[in-house]
Amino acid sequence: MATKVLISDDSFNRELTSRERDILRSIIHLYILKAVPIGSRHLAKYLEREMKLSPATVRNVMSDLEEMQFISHPHTSAGRIPTDKGYRFYVDSLMDIEKLSGRDILTLKKNLSTSASESVLKDASRLLGMISRYLGIVEIPHLTELIVLKIELIALSSNKILVVLALDSNIVRTVTLESDIHIDLKHLDEITSYINEKISGKTLKFIRDNFFEMVSELGNTDTPLVRLFLGSIDKIFESQSTTDRLHIAGTQNLLKNPEFEDLDKVRGVIELVENEEIIVHLLDKYEETNGVKVLIGKEIHTEPLNDYSMIVTNYRIGSASGAIGLIGPKRMHYSRMISLVQYVSELISLKE
């Protein structure tokens, strides 16, 4: 399946020359690789095999690129680093998508193909974080729109039962209900069969809103068991909280990047990971995205992420959809990471 990268509508002052494009591409490649500002002498040597340019010529081209705001000049260095605009132009116009290595493909297939259906999303975030060395993020779908396939009521004790909801998209939800009084469990199987007959094929939201009417024909509705169930409808059929809708992994790997030698930036990463609500609300915008979306710095429109880039796409399992992606420094290996996110999305979507 071909990877489709969504292009921004950014415009530039003029068309870049072939030489300017080559030099900008090389600056970004070197900066991604080395994480230090790139000087004209170093760049001229790097370009020797492709073009013979003196450091002075390279310096002049770099000056033009800086004037057009594709690169910037840190005060503490004679070298240049890409700007958000430079990265955007690179992703949209200069970058070639890099195929995943056979080793990465084998690792992903081996782990995601054998994952139990209920753990595949968590495994996906872990593998994204491990292979990329960035933050792997997977949004869990909204449960209320999922269809209930089956419900099981399991007696844990004389006053406690476990409710197991099997939803489509291979998602299982469990809720423990506890009563203050003794529950007669002899009708448990009968009640389970009756409830299954009424709710199977309906969405969680529909069941929550209409459950009392759906079970009104059930006899013995005044028993402790039925009263417990009826009194717990919101708990059983509610959607999960925002903080239950995200798997995030790879923090330790991300902190190994040179950007995070600065303690202030380390604190920023920790705050980002801990504030899952920001990420969930952000991902909600992209759960219906077609293709892969690359957001750089302020394009994310979330201040805590101004120093990051995000690659995101969607996945679909049955009737459920969610977003999946990576968050990392702007000095990201975009060409490979786009392939990684796309491939993991495809593997998850195939797991029915």
N, C-alpha and C positions, 0 to 999 in steps of 0.2 A: 504494500500500500504506500503510495507516494506521500511524502510529508508536505503539507501545505502550511506555510508560514504566513500569518496575517501581517500585512504591510501597513505601516503608519501613513498618515497623510502629510508628513513633514515635508517642507519645501526648503530648497537651498538657494543661495544667492545666484549661483551659476553652475553649469555643468562642470564637474571635475575633469581634468585632463587624465589621460591614461597614466601618465607618470604620477600625478597626485593620488590617483586611486591605488596604484601599486604601493606607494610609500605609506599612505594611510593604512592600508591592509597590513603592511609589514610592521608598522608601529603597534597596531593592535595585537598582532600575533606575538610579537616580542614581549609586549606588556603582559599579556595573558600568561606567557611562559615564565617570565622573570619577576614580575611584580615590582619593577623599579623603573623610574623614568628613563626614556630612551633618548640617547644622544645621537647627534648627526654622524659622528665618526663610527660609532657602533653600528648604526643603521646602514651606512655606506658599505661597511664590510659584510654585513648580513646580505646585502643586495648584490654582491659582487658576481655571483653566478648568473643572475638574471639581467643585470644592467651595470655598466661601469659608470659610476657617478662619483664625483669628488665629494668630500664632506661639505665643502662650501655650497655645492649645488643642492645637496640634500638639505642643508640648513636653510637655503632660500625657499625650497618647496615646503619645508616644515613651517617656516614663517608665514607663508600664504595660507596653509591649512589652519594655523593658529588664528590668523586674522578672520578666517571664516568660521571659527569656533568649533572645528572638528577635533582639535587637540588643545591642551592648555600647558602652561609653563609654571610648574610649582616654584615658589620663591626659593626653596632650599636646594634646588637642583638645576643643572644646565639642561637636563633632558625634558622630554615632553610626555604627557600621558593623554589617553583618549578622554574626551568629554562625553556626556550623555548623547549629544548630537552625533559625535563620531561613532559611538557604538551603534546608534540607531541606523546610520548610513551603512555601516558594516553589515549589520544583520539583514537589512533590506536589499542591499545592492552589491556587496562585495563577497559575502560568505558563501562557501559551498558546504552543503550538508554532508557531514562525515558519517559514514556507516559505522555501526557498532562492531566491535571486535567479535570474533567467533567465541572467545572466552566469555565476554559479557552476555552474549545471546544464550550460551549454554547455561550460565549461572541463573539468568532470569527464567528461562524455560524450566530448568530443573526445580527451582524453588516455587514458582508461581503455579506451575502445572500440577504440582503435588500438594499444594496448600489446601487445607480444609476450607470449604467455601466461606465459613464465618471468619477465617483469619487471613484471607487473601489480601484484603485492603491494608491490614497492618503490615503484612509481609512486604507488600508493594512499597510502602513508605520506607521501610527498613532497607530494602534493596536500592531504592533511589538514593537514599542518603549514603549508603556504603559505596556505591559505584561512582557517584558524582563528587563525593566529599562536600556536598552542600546539604541544605535541609530538604529532605524528601517529605512532601506533604500530600495527603490523600484525604479528601472530604468524604465523609460518610453520607449517603443520601438521606433526604428527609423521609422519615419512616411513615409519616401520616399518609403519604400517597401510595404506599406499597399495599399490595393485595395480600390478605391473610389466606394461606393455604390450609392451615390446620391449627388447632389449639389442643394442648394437652394439660390436664390438671393432675398434678402428682402430689400425693400426700407425703408431707415431711414429718408431721406429727399430728396429734389430735386437735391442734389449734393452728396449724400452719400448712399452707399448700404452696406449691410452686406452679406458676402459670408459664407455659412454654408456647410462644407464638412462632410458628413457622411461616415466614413471609416469602413472597416471591423474590427473585434476585438472590436466592441462597442466603438470606439474612434471617437470623434467629434472635428473638427477643425473649428474655426471661424476667419475670417479676415474682417476688415472694410476697404472699399475703398472710397476715397473722391476725387471729381473732382473740378477743379477751375471754371468750367462752369456748367450751368444748364443741367440736364440729363432728356431726354424725357423717362419716365418710362412706356409708354403704351405698349411697346413690351417686357417688362420684362419677363412675363410668357412664351412667345413664345421662347425667347432666352434661358431661363432656360431649357425648354423641349428639345431644339435642343442640347444644351451642354450636358445634361444628356444622350441623345441618343449616343453621340460620346464618352464620357469618362467613362461611367459606366462599371465596371469590369476591368478597367486599373489601374495600380499602379500610385501613385503620381509622381514617377520619370519618368515614361513613358509619362504621360500627360504633365509634365513640359517640357520635351525634344521635344515633338511632337505636342504641342497644336495648334500652328498656322496652321499646315497642317490639323489637325483634324477639325478645324472650318472654313476652307477656302471656303467651299461651302455655308456658311451662307450669306444670302443677307444683305444689309445695314451694312456692316462691317465698314463703315466710320462714323457711329453714335457715339456721345460722350460716350454712355454706352459701346459699343463694344470696342472702342479705350481704354477706362479706363480699361476694363477687360484684353485686350491683353497687355497693358502696365504694368500690375501688375502680370503677370504670375509667375515670380520668387517669389514674395511675397506670392501669394496664395498657390503655390505648393511646396515651399521650405521645407526642413527638419527643425525641430526645432533646436535652438541653444543648445550647450552643457548644459548650465545652465537651460534650460527648460526640461531637460531629467531626472530629479531626484526629487523624493519625499523623504525627510528626516525628521524624527521626533524622539523626545525622549531626546533632549539635557538636559532639566531640570531634567529628571529622571536619566540620566547618571551622572550628576554632584553630585548626592546624594551618589554615591559610594565613599568609603573611599579614593581610589586612588587620588581623585580630591580635597582633602583638601589642597593640594599644589597649590598655585596660578599659578605657572609656568605650571603645568599640565592643569589647568583650561583654561589658555590662549591657550594651545595646542588644546584642544577640540573645542574652539570657532573658531580657525583658520581652523581646519579640517572641521567644518560645513560650514564655509563661502567659503572654496575653493572646491566647488562642482565638479569642472572640474577634480580634482584628482580622486574623487570617481567614476565619470562617466566613465573615461578612464579605471579604474580598473575593474568596473563591465562589461564593454564591452567584457572583456576576458572570462567572465563566463556565457554569455547569452545563450550558447549552452551546458552548463554543464549538464552531466547526474548524478543525485544523488546530495548529499550535499557535498560541499567542505569546509574544515576547514583550515584556514590559520592563523598561529601563528607568531606574531612579524615580524622578518625579512623575513619570507616566503612570506609576502605580496609584497616584493620588492618595497616598497614605504616608503621613510625615515620618513615622518610625522606619519606613522602608525607603527613604530617599537615597540611601547609600547602597541599595541592593538592586538586583534585577530578579525578575520572576519569569519562569517559563511555565505555561499552564495550558492544559487541554482538558477535555472531558472524557469520561468513560460511561458505558451503559451496561448494566447487568439486568436483564429482564426489563421490568418497567421502571427500574431505578436508574438515575443518572447522578453523577457527581463530578467534581473537578479533581485533577491530579497534576502535580508539578513539582518544581524546584524553586527554592529561594537561595540566592547566594550573592557574593560580591559582584559588582558590575564587571569586574575582571573575570568574567565567566567564559568557559570554553563552550560558547554558544553552539557551534556547529555539531559538536558531539552530544551536548545535553538535549538539544531539540530531538535528535534521534532517540535518545534514551527515554525521554518522557513519552514520545509517540509510541515506542515499542511496548513499554509497560502498559500504557493505556489499551493497546490492542490485545495484549495478553489477558488483562482483566476482563475486557469486554467479551472475549471468547469463552470465559469461564462461566458457563450457564449451569 
